[in-house]
Amino acid sequence: MLPFRRHTGIVAPLDRPNVDTDQIIPKQFLKRIERTGFGEFLFYDWRYKAEGERNPSFVLNEHGFEGASVLVAGKNFGCGSSREHAPWALLDYGFRAVIAPSFADIFANNCLKNGLLPVVLSETEVALIMRRAQTLSPYRVTVDLERCLVEDAEGFSASFEMDDFSRHCLLEGLDDIGLTLQQESQISSYEARRAKWRVALP
């Protein structure tokens, strides 16, 4: 997966709590076997009207939020089902980080395993970022995983916490497969030795 170290991007404010994974990527679009191609369906029921036209009142369709790569949202973001397609859709759309007061545990874990950074800040800090994103469009923040800081050009700075293992994996771009492949030489050595004594089953 793509490493995450330091990212500066336009902030899109999604001022809603309890955004569930079926709103992030509705179930009718979970038919692809690849991780790509889900971005066009991100927040589909909010981005589009029943007739298929863009909903001009939804934030991602508003002027100033084109190319947004940091999403700020309300508490309990990513609740609902455990579908891994939710971070896939956010990443495919172009988001690299989501900032919220809290995340559903499974969603946050899926983000970490796919290179999308979930940043937990206090409700007061999130409210400030939300307000600035709504009034200073285009408003940008820098999310620095090396220093665990979120900063903007207006003087705002807030630290966030992340466990050392998850932080290491994101910094180095290591998903579960990448972690396993770090032991490739030992695995190959074991398989070479194993081939000499294993007995083929009938």
Contacts in CASP RR format, 6 or more apart in sequence:
PFRMAT RR
TARGET T0000
AUTHOR 0000-0000-0000
METHOD contacts of the structure
MODEL  1
MLPFRRHTGIVAPLDRPNVDTDQIIPKQFLKRIERTGFGEFLFYDWRYKA
EGERNPSFVLNEHGFEGASVLVAGKNFGCGSSREHAPWALLDYGFRAVIA
PSFADIFANNCLKNGLLPVVLSETEVALIMRRAQTLSPYRVTVDLERCLV
EDAEGFSASFEMDDFSRHCLLEGLDDIGLTLQQESQISSYEARRAKWRVA
LP
1 113 0 8 1.000
1 114 0 8 1.000
1 115 0 8 1.000
1 173 0 8 1.000
1 174 0 8 1.000
1 175 0 8 1.000
2 115 0 8 1.000
2 173 0 8 1.000
3 170 0 8 1.000
3 171 0 8 1.000
3 172 0 8 1.000
3 173 0 8 1.000
4 96 0 8 1.000
4 97 0 8 1.000
4 115 0 8 1.000
4 117 0 8 1.000
4 145 0 8 1.000
4 170 0 8 1.000
4 171 0 8 1.000
4 173 0 8 1.000
5 144 0 8 1.000
5 145 0 8 1.000
5 146 0 8 1.000
5 171 0 8 1.000
6 142 0 8 1.000
6 143 0 8 1.000
6 144 0 8 1.000
6 145 0 8 1.000
6 146 0 8 1.000
7 69 0 8 1.000
7 70 0 8 1.000
7 96 0 8 1.000
7 97 0 8 1.000
7 117 0 8 1.000
7 142 0 8 1.000
7 143 0 8 1.000
8 140 0 8 1.000
8 141 0 8 1.000
8 142 0 8 1.000
8 143 0 8 1.000
9 68 0 8 1.000
9 69 0 8 1.000
9 70 0 8 1.000
9 96 0 8 1.000
9 140 0 8 1.000
9 141 0 8 1.000
9 142 0 8 1.000
10 64 0 8 1.000
10 65 0 8 1.000
10 66 0 8 1.000
10 67 0 8 1.000
10 68 0 8 1.000
10 69 0 8 1.000
10 70 0 8 1.000
10 138 0 8 1.000
10 139 0 8 1.000
10 140 0 8 1.000
11 68 0 8 1.000
11 70 0 8 1.000
11 71 0 8 1.000
11 72 0 8 1.000
11 99 0 8 1.000
11 129 0 8 1.000
11 132 0 8 1.000
11 133 0 8 1.000
11 139 0 8 1.000
11 140 0 8 1.000
11 141 0 8 1.000
12 59 0 8 1.000
12 60 0 8 1.000
12 65 0 8 1.000
12 68 0 8 1.000
12 70 0 8 1.000
12 71 0 8 1.000
12 72 0 8 1.000
12 133 0 8 1.000
13 59 0 8 1.000
13 72 0 8 1.000
13 73 0 8 1.000
13 129 0 8 1.000
13 130 0 8 1.000
13 133 0 8 1.000
13 134 0 8 1.000
14 59 0 8 1.000
14 71 0 8 1.000
14 72 0 8 1.000
14 73 0 8 1.000
14 74 0 8 1.000
15 73 0 8 1.000
15 74 0 8 1.000
15 130 0 8 1.000
15 134 0 8 1.000
16 73 0 8 1.000
16 74 0 8 1.000
17 73 0 8 1.000
17 74 0 8 1.000
17 75 0 8 1.000
17 76 0 8 1.000
18 74 0 8 1.000
18 75 0 8 1.000
18 76 0 8 1.000
18 77 0 8 1.000
18 79 0 8 1.000
19 73 0 8 1.000
19 74 0 8 1.000
19 76 0 8 1.000
19 77 0 8 1.000
19 78 0 8 1.000
19 79 0 8 1.000
20 78 0 8 1.000
20 79 0 8 1.000
20 80 0 8 1.000
20 81 0 8 1.000
21 78 0 8 1.000
21 79 0 8 1.000
21 80 0 8 1.000
21 81 0 8 1.000
21 82 0 8 1.000
21 83 0 8 1.000
21 85 0 8 1.000
21 86 0 8 1.000
21 104 0 8 1.000
21 107 0 8 1.000
22 80 0 8 1.000
22 81 0 8 1.000
23 43 0 8 1.000
23 45 0 8 1.000
23 46 0 8 1.000
24 42 0 8 1.000
24 43 0 8 1.000
24 78 0 8 1.000
24 86 0 8 1.000
24 89 0 8 1.000
24 90 0 8 1.000
25 38 0 8 1.000
25 41 0 8 1.000
25 42 0 8 1.000
25 44 0 8 1.000
25 83 0 8 1.000
25 85 0 8 1.000
25 86 0 8 1.000
25 88 0 8 1.000
25 89 0 8 1.000
26 41 0 8 1.000
26 44 0 8 1.000
26 45 0 8 1.000
29 38 0 8 1.000
29 41 0 8 1.000
29 44 0 8 1.000
29 85 0 8 1.000
30 83 0 8 1.000
30 85 0 8 1.000
32 38 0 8 1.000
35 88 0 8 1.000
35 92 0 8 1.000
35 114 0 8 1.000
36 88 0 8 1.000
36 92 0 8 1.000
37 92 0 8 1.000
38 85 0 8 1.000
38 88 0 8 1.000
38 89 0 8 1.000
38 92 0 8 1.000
39 89 0 8 1.000
39 90 0 8 1.000
39 92 0 8 1.000
39 93 0 8 1.000
39 94 0 8 1.000
40 93 0 8 1.000
41 89 0 8 1.000
42 60 0 8 1.000
42 89 0 8 1.000
42 90 0 8 1.000
42 92 0 8 1.000
42 93 0 8 1.000
43 58 0 8 1.000
43 60 0 8 1.000
46 55 0 8 1.000
46 58 0 8 1.000
47 54 0 8 1.000
47 55 0 8 1.000
47 58 0 8 1.000
47 60 0 8 1.000
47 61 0 8 1.000
48 54 0 8 1.000
48 55 0 8 1.000
49 55 0 8 1.000
54 61 0 8 1.000
55 61 0 8 1.000
56 62 0 8 1.000
59 65 0 8 1.000
60 68 0 8 1.000
62 137 0 8 1.000
63 137 0 8 1.000
64 137 0 8 1.000
64 138 0 8 1.000
65 137 0 8 1.000
65 138 0 8 1.000
67 94 0 8 1.000
68 94 0 8 1.000
68 95 0 8 1.000
69 94 0 8 1.000
69 95 0 8 1.000
69 96 0 8 1.000
69 97 0 8 1.000
70 95 0 8 1.000
70 96 0 8 1.000
70 97 0 8 1.000
70 98 0 8 1.000
70 99 0 8 1.000
70 140 0 8 1.000
70 141 0 8 1.000
70 143 0 8 1.000
71 90 0 8 1.000
71 95 0 8 1.000
71 97 0 8 1.000
71 98 0 8 1.000
71 99 0 8 1.000
72 98 0 8 1.000
72 99 0 8 1.000
72 100 0 8 1.000
72 126 0 8 1.000
72 129 0 8 1.000
72 130 0 8 1.000
72 133 0 8 1.000
73 98 0 8 1.000
73 99 0 8 1.000
73 100 0 8 1.000
74 100 0 8 1.000
74 101 0 8 1.000
74 126 0 8 1.000
74 130 0 8 1.000
75 100 0 8 1.000
75 101 0 8 1.000
75 102 0 8 1.000
75 123 0 8 1.000
76 100 0 8 1.000
76 102 0 8 1.000
76 103 0 8 1.000
76 104 0 8 1.000
77 98 0 8 1.000
77 100 0 8 1.000
77 102 0 8 1.000
77 103 0 8 1.000
77 104 0 8 1.000
77 107 0 8 1.000
77 118 0 8 1.000
78 86 0 8 1.000
78 103 0 8 1.000
78 104 0 8 1.000
78 107 0 8 1.000
79 104 0 8 1.000
79 107 0 8 1.000
80 104 0 8 1.000
80 107 0 8 1.000
82 106 0 8 1.000
82 107 0 8 1.000
82 110 0 8 1.000
84 110 0 8 1.000
84 113 0 8 1.000
84 114 0 8 1.000
86 107 0 8 1.000
86 110 0 8 1.000
87 107 0 8 1.000
87 110 0 8 1.000
87 111 0 8 1.000
87 114 0 8 1.000
87 115 0 8 1.000
87 116 0 8 1.000
88 114 0 8 1.000
90 98 0 8 1.000
90 111 0 8 1.000
90 116 0 8 1.000
91 114 0 8 1.000
91 115 0 8 1.000
91 116 0 8 1.000
95 116 0 8 1.000
96 116 0 8 1.000
96 117 0 8 1.000
96 143 0 8 1.000
97 116 0 8 1.000
97 117 0 8 1.000
97 118 0 8 1.000
97 119 0 8 1.000
97 143 0 8 1.000
98 111 0 8 1.000
98 116 0 8 1.000
98 117 0 8 1.000
98 118 0 8 1.000
98 119 0 8 1.000
99 119 0 8 1.000
99 121 0 8 1.000
99 126 0 8 1.000
99 129 0 8 1.000
99 141 0 8 1.000
99 143 0 8 1.000
99 150 0 8 1.000
100 118 0 8 1.000
100 119 0 8 1.000
100 120 0 8 1.000
100 121 0 8 1.000
100 126 0 8 1.000
101 120 0 8 1.000
101 121 0 8 1.000
101 122 0 8 1.000
101 123 0 8 1.000
101 126 0 8 1.000
102 120 0 8 1.000
103 111 0 8 1.000
103 118 0 8 1.000
103 120 0 8 1.000
107 118 0 8 1.000
108 118 0 8 1.000
111 117 0 8 1.000
111 118 0 8 1.000
112 118 0 8 1.000
112 166 0 8 1.000
112 169 0 8 1.000
112 170 0 8 1.000
113 175 0 8 1.000
113 176 0 8 1.000
114 175 0 8 1.000
115 170 0 8 1.000
115 173 0 8 1.000
115 175 0 8 1.000
117 143 0 8 1.000
117 145 0 8 1.000
117 170 0 8 1.000
119 143 0 8 1.000
119 150 0 8 1.000
119 160 0 8 1.000
120 160 0 8 1.000
120 161 0 8 1.000
121 129 0 8 1.000
121 150 0 8 1.000
121 158 0 8 1.000
121 160 0 8 1.000
122 158 0 8 1.000
125 150 0 8 1.000
125 158 0 8 1.000
128 156 0 8 1.000
129 141 0 8 1.000
129 150 0 8 1.000
129 152 0 8 1.000
129 156 0 8 1.000
132 139 0 8 1.000
132 152 0 8 1.000
132 154 0 8 1.000
132 156 0 8 1.000
133 139 0 8 1.000
136 154 0 8 1.000
139 152 0 8 1.000
140 152 0 8 1.000
140 153 0 8 1.000
141 150 0 8 1.000
141 151 0 8 1.000
141 152 0 8 1.000
141 156 0 8 1.000
142 149 0 8 1.000
142 150 0 8 1.000
142 151 0 8 1.000
142 152 0 8 1.000
143 149 0 8 1.000
143 150 0 8 1.000
144 150 0 8 1.000
144 151 0 8 1.000
145 162 0 8 1.000
145 167 0 8 1.000
145 170 0 8 1.000
145 171 0 8 1.000
146 171 0 8 1.000
148 159 0 8 1.000
148 160 0 8 1.000
148 161 0 8 1.000
148 162 0 8 1.000
148 167 0 8 1.000
149 157 0 8 1.000
149 158 0 8 1.000
149 159 0 8 1.000
149 160 0 8 1.000
150 156 0 8 1.000
150 157 0 8 1.000
150 158 0 8 1.000
150 159 0 8 1.000
150 160 0 8 1.000
151 157 0 8 1.000
151 158 0 8 1.000
162 170 0 8 1.000
168 174 0 8 1.000
169 175 0 8 1.000
169 179 0 8 1.000
174 182 0 8 1.000
180 187 0 8 1.000
END
